[in-house]
Amino acid sequence: MSFTKASSSFTRFAVTDPVPAGLWAQIGDKLRQYAFKDIDNLSEERSWGWVNIDDMLDSEWIQSPPEKGEYITFSLRLDTRRLPPAVLKKHTAIALREEEARNREQGKKYISRERKKELREQVALRLMQRCLPIPAEFATIWNIRENLIYFASTQSKMLELFQTHFTLTFDLHLEPLTPYGLAARILGEDGLAKLDTLEATSFA
């Protein structure tokens, strides 16, 4: 998802740790260290990492730098292979029939549970190599003056992945900025104490 579209869903985060002064000069190196790795020619099910917000194929920030005025910009790219269950079921059945034929030739009567599991895993691995991963991109904007981050997703699994990878990259922790959290940020502790005593209005 991109912030350049007519409409966009996003989640705000606040950086909860003090940001070291020397971090800003290391942003590019840290992004490249934890950048996206392509799995087109591999059999992995998923791959994720940072890419250039201007070009999701650019994981070296050759086209443009992440620094844009008072903002740091980048994207989290996630590539996922999805193997349809029906396809796996079909090819597993074929593999089992071939195994049964070999067993009959060798005088064996049945396939062990362990062998069935092994065959299924082998089939899944072979089919995975033939499936192209589906790419997804989630833009990220870091307001370095206010230490706020805008991440273009509201999916719980993506938010969890983003927070984990962000902390791994920058050694900084994030807190989702919910309406309550935003009120706490604006009002401070004194105002928050008053907010906690408010009662919900009934409009019925």
N, C-alpha and C positions, 0 to 999 in steps of 0.2 A: 504494500500500500504506500501511497505517496501523498505528501502534503501539497503537491502542485495540482491535484485534481480539484474539481468543483466542490466536492465534499469529502470529508475524511473523518474516520473514527480514530481516536487516540487516547492514550493514558498518560497522565502527568506523573512524574516521579520527582522527589526531592532527594538530593544527595545528603545523606545523614552524617557522613564523616568529613572532617576538615580536609580540603584538597591541598596536597603539598604544592608549594610554589613551583617546584621544578617539574611538575607533571605536564604542564602545558607544552614544554619543549619536547616531551617524549610521546605526545599523542600519536603522531604518525608511526613511530616505531612500534608502539604497543598495538595499534590497530593491525599493522602488518603481521605482528607476531601471532595474533589470534584471528587472522583473516580466514575467509572461507576457503575450503579445499574441495576441488572438483572431484566428483565420484562417477562421472560418466563412464569411465573405463574400469571401474571397480565394482564390487558386489555389495558394498555397504548399503544399508537401508536408508540411513539419514546422514546428512552432513550440514553443519551450520558454521557461521563465522561472519566477520565484518567485511563489507564491500563498500565501494565508493557510492555515495548517494546519487551521483550523476550518471553512474553506469554500473549496473550490478555485475558486469563481467570484469570489472576492474578491481582486483583485490590488492593492487600495488599502489593505488592512488597516483597513477600516471596522468590520467586525464585532468584531474583537478585536485587540489589539496582539501583536507577535511576542514581546515580553518576558513571560516567565512565571517569576517568582521568579529562581532562579539559572540559568535556561535561556533560550535564544533558539530559537523554534520557527517553522518555515515549511515549505513543500513545494515540490518541483520538479515542475512540471506539464509534460507532453509530449503534444502533440496531433499525431497522424500520420494522413495520408491514405494509404490503401492501395488502389491501382487494380489489380483482378484482371487478370493477364496475358491470360486468355482474352477478357476484355471489350475490352482494348486491341487484341488481335489481330483480333477481329471488326470493330471500327469502323475500324481501319486498312485492312482489306481492302475495306470499303465505300467508304472515301475513295479508294483506289487505283482501284477500278472506275469511280467517278464521274470521276476524272481521266483515265482511259483513254478514256471516252466523249467527254469534251471534246477530247482530243487527236485522236480520229478525225474529229471535226467540223472541226478545224483542219488536217487532213492530216498530223498528226504520228504517228510509228510507235511511239515508246517513251517511257517516263518515265525521266529521268536518276536516278542514284543520289542526288544531292543533293536532288532534288525529292521522292523517296521518303522521305528522312530528314526533310525539312521537313514533309511531310504527317503523318508519324508523330508528330512533336513537336506539331503543331497539334491532332491528335486527342487526344493525351495531356493537353494543356493544357485542352481543352474538357471532357473527361471528369473531370478533377481538380476543376473548378469545380462539378461535379454530385455529387461524393463528399463526404459529411460526415466531418470528421476525428474520429478515435477518441481520446478523452482518457485519459490515465493520470496518476496522482498518486503521488509518492514523498515521504513525510514525512521531515522532518529535525529532529533535536534537537541543539542545541549546548550542551554543559555548559561554561559560561564559567569556572567555577572550575578545572576540570581541563583545559580546552581540548581536550575530546574531542567528537567529532561522531558521531552515530548516523544513518545514512542507510538508509531502508527498501528496500534492493535489494541483490542480490548479482550482478546481471547485469553483465558486463564493460563492455558498451557504455554502460549507464546510469551506472556508476561513473566512466567516463572523462568523460562529459558533465557529471556532477555536479562533478567536480574542476575541470574547465575553467571552468564557469560560476561556481563558488564563487570561484576565483582572480580571474576577471574582475571579480566584484562587490566583493570585500573586499580584493583585492591580498594575499591570504594563500595559502600553499601547504599542501596536505594530503598525508598519508602514510597509506596503508591500514594499519590496526593488525592485522597477522597475528599468530598465536600467537608467532612468533619476535620480532616487533616489540614485542608486549606484554611478553614476558619481558625484553627489553632495557630497556624503560621501568621495570619493577619492580626488576630486579636491578642495573642500572647497568653501567658498563664492566667492573668487576672480576668481577662475577658472570657477565657475558656471556662473558668469556674462558673461564671454567670450563664454561659451557654449550656452547661451541664444541668442547670436547674430548670431550663425551659421545658414546657409540656407541649406535646403535639396538639395542633388545632384540629378539632373535629368539624368537617364541613357537611356532614350528613344531617 
